[in-house]
């Protein structure tokens, strides 16, 4: 019963969730970039195995994750 209610609520809300994600995607990117830049500064280079810029890599990963979430909300 609980699952049916949860599924029904999701079906009703998914287009709104998708719109919310799309409307706030730039803000999420900005915040994520800032957090990754902070992480990059906190991690000493000599302790890292490879020298990468976390923000650039993180943005690509965030893009992929957001695309997956939006695709899920459209298709299911």
N, CA, C and O of each residue as an XYZ file, in Angstrom:
304
protein
N       0.820     -1.203      0.000
C       0.000      0.000      0.000
C       0.867      1.271      0.000
O       0.638      2.198     -0.777
N       1.877      1.286      0.904
C       2.744      2.458      0.977
C       3.474      2.692     -0.348
O       3.643      3.828     -0.790
N       3.903      1.588     -0.969
C       4.606      1.719     -2.236
C       3.688      2.304     -3.311
O       4.120      3.141     -4.104
N       2.446      1.875     -3.342
C       1.501      2.385     -4.332
C       1.287      3.891     -4.147
O       1.237      4.641     -5.122
N       1.163      4.318     -2.908
C       0.984      5.745     -2.623
C       2.226      6.520     -3.037
O       2.129      7.587     -3.643
N       3.404      5.972     -2.702
C       4.667      6.623     -3.063
C       4.812      6.727     -4.583
O       5.213      7.770     -5.101
N       4.487      5.654     -5.289
C       4.563      5.658     -6.758
C       3.583      6.663     -7.360
O       3.921      7.370     -8.309
N       2.390      6.724     -6.820
C       1.394      7.681     -7.316
C       1.849      9.111     -7.068
O       1.698      9.973     -7.934
N       2.401      9.365     -5.896
C       2.906     10.706     -5.576
C       4.048     11.084     -6.519
O       4.135     12.224     -6.974
N       4.918     10.124     -6.808
C       6.024     10.394     -7.729
C       5.494     10.726     -9.121
O       5.952     11.681     -9.749
N       4.546      9.955     -9.598
C       3.985     10.217    -10.932
C       3.367     11.612    -11.003
O       3.484     12.293    -12.022
N       2.714     12.033     -9.931
C       2.110     13.366     -9.899
C       3.161     14.482     -9.841
O       2.964     15.554    -10.412
N       4.259     14.229     -9.159
C       5.248     15.282     -8.905
C       6.418     15.290     -9.881
O       7.160     16.272     -9.918
N       6.613     14.243    -10.669
C       7.851     14.157    -11.449
C       8.032     15.276    -12.454
O       9.161     15.724    -12.654
N       6.989     15.742    -13.086
C       7.168     16.854    -14.036
C       7.565     18.131    -13.298
O       8.342     18.933    -13.816
N       7.033     18.321    -12.090
C       7.433     19.475    -11.285
C       8.881     19.343    -10.819
O       9.619     20.329    -10.793
N       9.286     18.131    -10.454
C      10.669     17.899    -10.039
C      11.609     18.167    -11.208
O      12.645     18.810    -11.039
N      11.254     17.678    -12.386
C      12.056     17.908    -13.586
C      12.188     19.397    -13.866
O      13.287     19.882    -14.136
N      11.103     20.111    -13.806
C      11.117     21.565    -14.035
C      11.996     22.259    -13.001
O      12.764     23.157    -13.343
N      11.888     21.846    -11.736
C      12.703     22.427    -10.669
C      14.191     22.205    -10.939
O      14.993     23.129    -10.809
N      14.557     20.975    -11.317
C      15.966     20.666    -11.614
C      16.443     21.513    -12.780
O      17.531     22.086    -12.729
N      15.641     21.596    -13.826
C      16.030     22.400    -14.992
C      16.142     23.885    -14.643
O      17.073     24.553    -15.091
N      15.214     24.401    -13.857
C      15.233     25.814    -13.475
C      16.427     26.176    -12.610
O      16.905     27.308    -12.663
N      16.915     25.233    -11.815
C      17.987     25.526    -10.854
C      19.315     24.872    -11.217
O      20.228     24.804    -10.395
N      19.416     24.394    -12.448
C      20.626     23.690    -12.872
C      21.869     24.591    -12.799
O      22.923     24.140    -12.352
N      21.763     25.837    -13.225
C      22.904     26.750    -13.173
C      23.344     27.012    -11.736
O      24.541     27.050    -11.450
N      22.379     27.193    -10.827
C      22.714     27.399     -9.419
C      23.420     26.176     -8.845
O      24.397     26.302     -8.107
N      22.920     25.000     -9.188
C      23.531     23.768     -8.709
C      24.957     23.639     -9.236
O      25.859     23.238     -8.500
N      25.159     23.972    -10.492
C      26.512     23.949    -11.070
C      27.443     24.913    -10.326
O      28.578     24.557    -10.007
N      26.973     26.110    -10.054
C      27.799     27.106     -9.373
C      28.193     26.629     -7.988
O      29.361     26.701     -7.607
N      27.217     26.141     -7.236
C      27.482     25.669     -5.874
C      28.417     24.462     -5.904
O      29.353     24.381     -5.110
N      28.168     23.538     -6.806
C      29.000     22.342     -6.915
C      30.434     22.717     -7.284
O      31.386     22.170     -6.728
N      30.584     23.654     -8.228
C      31.910     24.115     -8.638
C      32.652     24.728     -7.455
O      33.832     24.444     -7.247
N      31.972     25.563     -6.682
C      32.596     26.193     -5.511
C      33.036     25.145     -4.496
O      34.133     25.239     -3.944
N      32.198     24.158     -4.248
C      32.545     23.112     -3.287
C      33.738     22.291     -3.770
O      34.609     21.934     -2.977
N      33.780     21.991     -5.061
C      34.905     21.220     -5.590
C      36.195     22.031     -5.596
O      37.273     21.480     -5.376
N      36.096     23.332     -5.846
C      37.282     24.176     -5.773
C      37.819     24.210     -4.344
O      39.032     24.166     -4.137
N      36.932     24.287     -3.366
C      37.352     24.212     -1.961
C      38.025     22.874     -1.671
O      39.054     22.827     -0.996
N      37.450     21.797     -2.177
C      38.041     20.477     -1.997
C      39.428     20.418     -2.618
O      40.359     19.874     -2.024
N      39.561     20.974     -3.804
C      40.840     20.991     -4.509
C      41.900     21.720     -3.680
O      43.057     21.300     -3.647
N      41.513     22.805     -3.014
C      42.452     23.564     -2.188
C      42.799     22.836     -0.889
O      43.895     23.013     -0.357
N      41.890     22.030     -0.383
C      42.124     21.314      0.875
C      43.021     20.092      0.700
O      43.604     19.615      1.674
N      43.139     19.583     -0.512
C      43.899     18.357     -0.742
C      45.303     18.719     -1.240
O      45.460     19.199     -2.363
N      46.299     18.494     -0.421
C      47.666     18.804     -0.850
C      48.065     17.990     -2.079
O      47.788     16.794     -2.168
N      48.711     18.656     -3.013
C      49.092     18.001     -4.270
C      50.011     16.801     -4.036
O      49.902     15.788     -4.726
N      50.913     16.917     -3.063
C      51.856     15.826     -2.848
C      51.188     14.551     -2.332
O      51.770     13.471     -2.433
N      49.998     14.657     -1.791
C      49.298     13.472     -1.313
C      48.386     12.870     -2.378
O      47.803     11.806     -2.170
N      48.267     13.532     -3.487
C      47.397     13.038     -4.561
C      48.200     12.135     -5.494
O      49.398     12.335     -5.690
N      47.538     11.160     -6.053
C      48.205     10.279     -6.999
C      48.415     10.955     -8.346
O      49.442     10.757     -8.995
N      47.454     11.741     -8.756
C      47.568     12.486    -10.003
C      47.112     13.914     -9.752
O      46.297     14.169     -8.865
N      47.635     14.830    -10.526
C      47.268     16.238    -10.373
C      46.100     16.537    -11.311
O      46.284     16.700    -12.518
N      44.902     16.605    -10.742
C      43.723     16.945    -11.536
C      43.016     18.110    -10.875
O      43.141     18.332     -9.671
N      42.295     18.828    -11.656
C      41.481     19.910    -11.115
C      40.099     19.334    -10.833
O      39.360     18.965    -11.747
N      39.772     19.266     -9.560
C      38.527     18.631     -9.125
C      37.304     19.321     -9.718
O      36.331     18.658    -10.078
N      37.345     20.650     -9.823
C      36.162     21.375    -10.293
C      35.804     20.984    -11.718
O      34.635     20.741    -12.020
N      36.791     20.922    -12.588
C      36.514     20.579    -13.992
C      35.978     19.155    -14.112
O      35.002     18.914    -14.822
N      36.607     18.225    -13.426
C      36.141     16.840    -13.452
C      34.757     16.731    -12.812
O      33.875     16.049    -13.334
N      34.578     17.400    -11.692
C      33.302     17.358    -10.990
C      32.158     17.899    -11.810
O      31.052     17.358    -11.772
N      32.413     18.974    -12.560
C      31.343     19.536    -13.394
C      30.894     18.542    -14.448
O      29.700     18.434    -14.730
N      31.831     17.817    -15.030
C      31.459     16.806    -16.027
C      30.653     15.692    -15.376
O      29.679     15.207    -15.953
N      31.052     15.287    -14.180
C      30.302     14.253    -13.467
C      28.912     14.748    -13.080
O      27.936     14.006    -13.177
N      28.824     16.002    -12.641
C      27.513     16.578    -12.297
C      26.621     16.640    -13.526
O      25.437     16.314    -13.447
N      27.173     17.054    -14.657
C      26.387     17.082    -15.899
C      25.805     15.708    -16.209
O      24.624     15.583    -16.533
N      26.638     14.687    -16.108
C      26.174     13.327    -16.399
C      25.089     12.904    -15.407
O      24.094     12.292    -15.796
N      25.281     13.230    -14.136
C      24.285     12.865    -13.125
C      22.964     13.594    -13.357
O      21.896     12.991    -13.254
N      23.029     14.881    -13.670
C      21.797     15.635    -13.926
C      21.076     15.119    -15.161
O      19.848     15.031    -15.174
N      21.831     14.779    -16.198
C      21.214     14.233    -17.408
C      20.520     12.912    -17.092
O      19.429     12.641    -17.595
N      21.159     12.084    -16.250
C      20.557     10.806    -15.866
C      19.271     11.026    -15.066
O      18.276     10.338    -15.295
N      19.287     11.970    -14.139
C      18.090     12.262    -13.337
C      16.974     12.775    -14.235
O      15.833     12.325    -14.126
N      17.294     13.709    -15.117
C      16.269     14.269    -16.012
C      15.717     13.199    -16.956
O      14.516     13.157    -17.221
N      16.601     12.336    -17.460
C      16.140     11.248    -18.335
C      15.212     10.308    -17.572
O      14.179      9.888    -18.094
N      15.582      9.980    -16.340
C      14.733      9.118    -15.517
C      13.364      9.754    -15.304
O      12.339      9.084    -15.424
N      13.349     11.061    -14.984
C      12.082     11.726    -14.738
C      11.214     11.802    -16.003
O       9.987     11.785    -15.913
N      11.838     11.884    -17.160
C      11.075     11.909    -18.417
C      10.545     10.548    -18.815
O       9.425     10.434    -19.312
N      11.348      9.509    -18.598
C      11.035      8.186    -19.136
C      10.253      7.274    -18.198
O       9.608      6.339    -18.673
N      10.282      7.503    -16.896
C       9.646      6.559    -15.968
C       8.528      7.154    -15.194
O       7.908      6.469    -14.380
